Amino acid sequence: MILALVLVSAEGGYGQDEAQTEFEIGSYEDYPAGTIKYIGDAKVYIMSDEEGVYALSAECERGRGIIEKRKVGFLCRKNGALYKDDGTAYYIAAKDLEWYKIEEDEKGGLVVNKEEVVPKGEKFNK
């Protein structure tokens, strides 16, 4: 399994603004199984496995701090909340991280829609 972690900061990000709810994230081929990509402007993690590509909120559900990916799971440095790799609340946090809809646009690129929360486990796959 290939594991890649890519951080995209607000300064060098995708040029998205805070009010924007849809974010272009590249093509399906940009996310081989094992990819973990943080998009700071969107406050989402784009992850992939053998079943497809999915988008998790990077905002702690307890205090709205930004969570950080750890070797296993996620940590909110603001309050110490822990989440499993699939966003399931593990310690302190009372609510799981949200999963967002990923769709393919007419050009074949992937778009995350933060206004459309999907059930945990729903992944985009070609």
PyRosetta script that sets phi, psi and omega in degrees:
from pyrosetta import init, pose_from_sequence

init()
pose = pose_from_sequence("MILALVLVSAEGGYGQDEAQTEFEIGSYEDYPAGTIKYIGDAKVYIMSDEEGVYALSAECERGRGIIEKRKVGFLCRKNGALYKDDGTAYYIAAKDLEWYKIEEDEKGGLVVNKEEVVPKGEKFNK")
pose.set_psi(1, 135.3)
pose.set_omega(1, 177.0)
pose.set_phi(2, -91.3)
pose.set_psi(2, 130.5)
pose.set_omega(2, 177.3)
pose.set_phi(3, -119.7)
pose.set_psi(3, 120.6)
pose.set_omega(3, -179.5)
pose.set_phi(4, -131.5)
pose.set_psi(4, 133.6)
pose.set_omega(4, 175.8)
pose.set_phi(5, -120.2)
pose.set_psi(5, 120.9)
pose.set_omega(5, -179.3)
pose.set_phi(6, -120.9)
pose.set_psi(6, 128.4)
pose.set_omega(6, 177.4)
pose.set_phi(7, -106.8)
pose.set_psi(7, 131.5)
pose.set_omega(7, 177.6)
pose.set_phi(8, -119.7)
pose.set_psi(8, 112.3)
pose.set_omega(8, -176.3)
pose.set_phi(9, -80.1)
pose.set_psi(9, 166.6)
pose.set_omega(9, 177.8)
pose.set_phi(10, -62.2)
pose.set_psi(10, -35.8)
pose.set_omega(10, -178.5)
pose.set_phi(11, -71.5)
pose.set_psi(11, -37.4)
pose.set_omega(11, -176.5)
pose.set_phi(12, -112.5)
pose.set_psi(12, 23.2)
pose.set_omega(12, -173.6)
pose.set_phi(13, -79.6)
pose.set_psi(13, -149.7)
pose.set_omega(13, -172.9)
pose.set_phi(14, -94.1)
pose.set_psi(14, 9.6)
pose.set_omega(14, 177.2)
pose.set_phi(15, 74.9)
pose.set_psi(15, 23.1)
pose.set_omega(15, 179.7)
pose.set_phi(16, -87.6)
pose.set_psi(16, 154.4)
pose.set_omega(16, 175.9)
pose.set_phi(17, -109.0)
pose.set_psi(17, 163.6)
pose.set_omega(17, -174.4)
pose.set_phi(18, -56.2)
pose.set_psi(18, -37.4)
pose.set_omega(18, -176.2)
pose.set_phi(19, -78.7)
pose.set_psi(19, -14.7)
pose.set_omega(19, -177.5)
pose.set_phi(20, -68.1)
pose.set_psi(20, 139.0)
pose.set_omega(20, -179.2)
pose.set_phi(21, -111.5)
pose.set_psi(21, -14.3)
pose.set_omega(21, 176.8)
pose.set_phi(22, -116.2)
pose.set_psi(22, 135.9)
pose.set_omega(22, -174.8)
pose.set_phi(23, -133.8)
pose.set_psi(23, 127.7)
pose.set_omega(23, 173.8)
pose.set_phi(24, -76.8)
pose.set_psi(24, 133.7)
pose.set_omega(24, -175.8)
pose.set_phi(25, -123.9)
pose.set_psi(25, 11.8)
pose.set_omega(25, 179.8)
pose.set_phi(26, 100.2)
pose.set_psi(26, -161.1)
pose.set_omega(26, -177.1)
pose.set_phi(27, -101.5)
pose.set_psi(27, 164.5)
pose.set_omega(27, 178.1)
pose.set_phi(28, -56.3)
pose.set_psi(28, -38.1)
pose.set_omega(28, -178.0)
pose.set_phi(29, -66.7)
pose.set_psi(29, -17.0)
pose.set_omega(29, 177.6)
pose.set_phi(30, -73.8)
pose.set_psi(30, -6.9)
pose.set_omega(30, -173.0)
pose.set_phi(31, -126.9)
pose.set_psi(31, 69.1)
pose.set_omega(31, 176.0)
pose.set_phi(32, -65.1)
pose.set_psi(32, 157.7)
pose.set_omega(32, -179.7)
pose.set_phi(33, -50.0)
pose.set_psi(33, 132.2)
pose.set_omega(33, -179.9)
pose.set_phi(34, 99.1)
pose.set_psi(34, -3.7)
pose.set_omega(34, -179.9)
pose.set_phi(35, -73.5)
pose.set_psi(35, 137.7)
pose.set_omega(35, 172.5)
pose.set_phi(36, -132.1)
pose.set_psi(36, 117.4)
pose.set_omega(36, -175.9)
pose.set_phi(37, -130.8)
pose.set_psi(37, 122.1)
pose.set_omega(37, 177.1)
pose.set_phi(38, -95.3)
pose.set_psi(38, 127.6)
pose.set_omega(38, 176.9)
pose.set_phi(39, -111.7)
pose.set_psi(39, 101.9)
pose.set_omega(39, -173.9)
pose.set_phi(40, -61.6)
pose.set_psi(40, -39.6)
pose.set_omega(40, -179.2)
pose.set_phi(41, -62.8)
pose.set_psi(41, -34.4)
pose.set_omega(41, -177.7)
pose.set_phi(42, -93.7)
pose.set_psi(42, -14.8)
pose.set_omega(42, -175.5)
pose.set_phi(43, 56.6)
pose.set_psi(43, 49.3)
pose.set_omega(43, 177.2)
pose.set_phi(44, -136.7)
pose.set_psi(44, 154.1)
pose.set_omega(44, 169.1)
pose.set_phi(45, -105.4)
pose.set_psi(45, 130.2)
pose.set_omega(45, 172.6)
pose.set_phi(46, -103.4)
pose.set_psi(46, 123.0)
pose.set_omega(46, -176.2)
pose.set_phi(47, -129.8)
pose.set_psi(47, 160.1)
pose.set_omega(47, 178.2)
pose.set_phi(48, -145.5)
pose.set_psi(48, 152.9)
pose.set_omega(48, 172.6)
pose.set_phi(49, -143.9)
pose.set_psi(49, -167.8)
pose.set_omega(49, -177.2)
pose.set_phi(50, -63.9)
pose.set_psi(50, -19.6)
pose.set_omega(50, -177.4)
pose.set_phi(51, -91.2)
pose.set_psi(51, -13.5)
pose.set_omega(51, 179.0)
pose.set_phi(52, 144.4)
pose.set_psi(52, -164.9)
pose.set_omega(52, -176.5)
pose.set_phi(53, -111.4)
pose.set_psi(53, 139.9)
pose.set_omega(53, 179.9)
pose.set_phi(54, -143.3)
pose.set_psi(54, 159.9)
pose.set_omega(54, -176.6)
pose.set_phi(55, -122.6)
pose.set_psi(55, 125.8)
pose.set_omega(55, 178.0)
pose.set_phi(56, -114.2)
pose.set_psi(56, 142.9)
pose.set_omega(56, 173.3)
pose.set_phi(57, -61.2)
pose.set_psi(57, 141.2)
pose.set_omega(57, 175.6)
pose.set_phi(58, -100.4)
pose.set_psi(58, 10.3)
pose.set_omega(58, -179.7)
pose.set_phi(59, -103.7)
pose.set_psi(59, 124.4)
pose.set_omega(59, 178.1)
pose.set_phi(60, -58.3)
pose.set_psi(60, 131.2)
pose.set_omega(60, -178.7)
pose.set_phi(61, -73.6)
pose.set_psi(61, -14.2)
pose.set_omega(61, -178.2)
pose.set_phi(62, -87.6)
pose.set_psi(62, -45.6)
pose.set_omega(62, -175.3)
pose.set_phi(63, -133.1)
pose.set_psi(63, 8.0)
pose.set_omega(63, 179.2)
pose.set_phi(64, 64.1)
pose.set_psi(64, 17.6)
pose.set_omega(64, 171.0)
pose.set_phi(65, -71.6)
pose.set_psi(65, 160.5)
pose.set_omega(65, 177.7)
pose.set_phi(66, -83.9)
pose.set_psi(66, 127.1)
pose.set_omega(66, -179.6)
pose.set_phi(67, -82.8)
pose.set_psi(67, 155.4)
pose.set_omega(67, 178.5)
pose.set_phi(68, -117.3)
pose.set_psi(68, 139.5)
pose.set_omega(68, 176.2)
pose.set_phi(69, -73.5)
pose.set_psi(69, 132.6)
pose.set_omega(69, 174.7)
pose.set_phi(70, -111.8)
pose.set_psi(70, 175.2)
pose.set_omega(70, 178.3)
pose.set_phi(71, -52.4)
pose.set_psi(71, -42.1)
pose.set_omega(71, 174.6)
pose.set_phi(72, -128.6)
pose.set_psi(72, 116.3)
pose.set_omega(72, 176.3)
pose.set_phi(73, 81.3)
pose.set_psi(73, -162.2)
pose.set_omega(73, -176.7)
pose.set_phi(74, -130.8)
pose.set_psi(74, 152.5)
pose.set_omega(74, 178.5)
pose.set_phi(75, -130.7)
pose.set_psi(75, 134.8)
pose.set_omega(75, 170.4)
pose.set_phi(76, -94.8)
pose.set_psi(76, 112.8)
pose.set_omega(76, -178.9)
pose.set_phi(77, -70.6)
pose.set_psi(77, -18.3)
pose.set_omega(77, -179.2)
pose.set_phi(78, -70.9)
pose.set_psi(78, -39.5)
pose.set_omega(78, -176.0)
pose.set_phi(79, -134.2)
pose.set_psi(79, -0.1)
pose.set_omega(79, 177.7)
pose.set_phi(80, 83.6)
pose.set_psi(80, 5.4)
pose.set_omega(80, 179.3)
pose.set_phi(81, -62.6)
pose.set_psi(81, 142.8)
pose.set_omega(81, 178.9)
pose.set_phi(82, -119.3)
pose.set_psi(82, 144.8)
pose.set_omega(82, 177.5)
pose.set_phi(83, -132.5)
pose.set_psi(83, 147.8)
pose.set_omega(83, 174.5)
pose.set_phi(84, -74.7)
pose.set_psi(84, 171.7)
pose.set_omega(84, -177.9)
pose.set_phi(85, -58.7)
pose.set_psi(85, -27.9)
pose.set_omega(85, 179.5)
pose.set_phi(86, -90.6)
pose.set_psi(86, 6.5)
pose.set_omega(86, 178.2)
pose.set_phi(87, 90.5)
pose.set_psi(87, 2.3)
pose.set_omega(87, 179.1)
pose.set_phi(88, -67.6)
pose.set_psi(88, 130.2)
pose.set_omega(88, 177.5)
pose.set_phi(89, -61.4)
pose.set_psi(89, 133.2)
pose.set_omega(89, -174.8)
pose.set_phi(90, -120.4)
pose.set_psi(90, -45.1)
pose.set_omega(90, -176.5)
pose.set_phi(91, -142.9)
pose.set_psi(91, 128.1)
pose.set_omega(91, -179.1)
pose.set_phi(92, 71.9)
pose.set_psi(92, -51.2)
pose.set_omega(92, -177.4)
pose.set_phi(93, -62.0)
pose.set_psi(93, 135.2)
pose.set_omega(93, -178.9)
pose.set_phi(94, -94.8)
pose.set_psi(94, -14.2)
pose.set_omega(94, -174.4)
pose.set_phi(95, -130.9)
pose.set_psi(95, 140.5)
pose.set_omega(95, 176.9)
pose.set_phi(96, -66.3)
pose.set_psi(96, 158.6)
pose.set_omega(96, 172.9)
pose.set_phi(97, -68.4)
pose.set_psi(97, 146.3)
pose.set_omega(97, 179.2)
pose.set_phi(98, -76.6)
pose.set_psi(98, 145.5)
pose.set_omega(98, 171.4)
pose.set_phi(99, -103.9)
pose.set_psi(99, 136.3)
pose.set_omega(99, -178.4)
pose.set_phi(100, -111.1)
pose.set_psi(100, 151.5)
pose.set_omega(100, 179.4)
pose.set_phi(101, -66.5)
pose.set_psi(101, 134.2)
pose.set_omega(101, 170.9)
pose.set_phi(102, -117.5)
pose.set_psi(102, 129.1)
pose.set_omega(102, 178.5)
pose.set_phi(103, -129.9)
pose.set_psi(103, 161.4)
pose.set_omega(103, 176.1)
pose.set_phi(104, -97.6)
pose.set_psi(104, 131.1)
pose.set_omega(104, 178.1)
pose.set_phi(105, -84.8)
pose.set_psi(105, 179.4)
pose.set_omega(105, -175.7)
pose.set_phi(106, -65.0)
pose.set_psi(106, -18.3)
pose.set_omega(106, 179.2)
pose.set_phi(107, -93.6)
pose.set_psi(107, -2.2)
pose.set_omega(107, 179.7)
pose.set_phi(108, 94.0)
pose.set_psi(108, 2.6)
pose.set_omega(108, 177.8)
pose.set_phi(109, -86.0)
pose.set_psi(109, 158.1)
pose.set_omega(109, 178.4)
pose.set_phi(110, -94.0)
pose.set_psi(110, 142.8)
pose.set_omega(110, -179.5)
pose.set_phi(111, -130.8)
pose.set_psi(111, 129.8)
pose.set_omega(111, 174.2)
pose.set_phi(112, -93.9)
pose.set_psi(112, 131.9)
pose.set_omega(112, 176.7)
pose.set_phi(113, -112.9)
pose.set_psi(113, 104.8)
pose.set_omega(113, -178.2)
pose.set_phi(114, -73.3)
pose.set_psi(114, -11.6)
pose.set_omega(114, 176.5)
pose.set_phi(115, -82.8)
pose.set_psi(115, -13.5)
pose.set_omega(115, -178.3)
pose.set_phi(116, -112.9)
pose.set_psi(116, 98.1)
pose.set_omega(116, 177.4)
pose.set_phi(117, -81.3)
pose.set_psi(117, 134.4)
pose.set_omega(117, -179.3)
pose.set_phi(118, -116.2)
pose.set_psi(118, 162.9)
pose.set_omega(118, 178.2)
pose.set_phi(119, -62.5)
pose.set_psi(119, 145.7)
pose.set_omega(119, 176.2)
pose.set_phi(120, -55.0)
pose.set_psi(120, 131.4)
pose.set_omega(120, 179.6)
pose.set_phi(121, 102.1)
pose.set_psi(121, -11.6)
pose.set_omega(121, 178.8)
pose.set_phi(122, -77.4)
pose.set_psi(122, 119.4)
pose.set_omega(122, -176.4)
pose.set_phi(123, -124.8)
pose.set_psi(123, 152.7)
pose.set_omega(123, 174.8)
pose.set_phi(124, -87.5)
pose.set_psi(124, 132.7)
pose.set_omega(124, 177.5)
pose.set_phi(125, -145.3)
pose.set_psi(125, 141.2)
pose.set_omega(125, 177.7)
pose.set_phi(126, -84.7)
pose.dump_pdb("model.pdb")
